[in-house]
Amino acid sequence: MITITFAGCAGYNLGNQYLFRNDIRTVHVPIFESDSNRRFLAQRLTEAVVKQVEQGTPLTITDPSVSNSFLRGRLIRDQKNTVTENQFDDARAVRTSFRVEIDWVDRAGVPLMPRRSVIIDHSVDFIPEGGQSLATAQQEVIERIAREVVGQMEMPW
């Protein structure tokens, strides 16, 4: 009979519930505010963040009346810039970038992240001639930001 003992692994925890605060179980995510002139970007960003919170954390999205924390965000900037042009001044490569400010507070307004608010910047290059579109590039930036928002909600090591 063979017995294997893993005494060195006794202090390890498995699962994403150990990455997040154990005193916070619910979060309300109101629609992000937006300084952008492009319609529906803030709604798309909010939707992506909500999905990422539901999939990547043990937190439950709830109504503000019963929630014990609030994740707020603001789309500060969205830009579209030409990266390269051809000889006829047509855009060959274009960059879209977003800057988002988020804060996560408990019901009393106490910050739940190491810093009061966090600024997140992401950008994606796309090539219109290659069939890529601004909408798909924006969605990729939105998904990257949503993943980083959830990463910012993790407890510090």
Protein Blocks (a to p, Z undefined) as FASTA:
>chain_A
ZZdddfklmmpcedjklmpcfkbcbdcddddddfbfbehklmmmmmmmmmmmmmmpcbdc
ddfklpcbdcddddfbdcdddfbdcfkopafbdcdddddddddddfkopafbfbfbdcdd
ddddddfknopafklmmmmmmmmmmmmmmmmmpccZZ
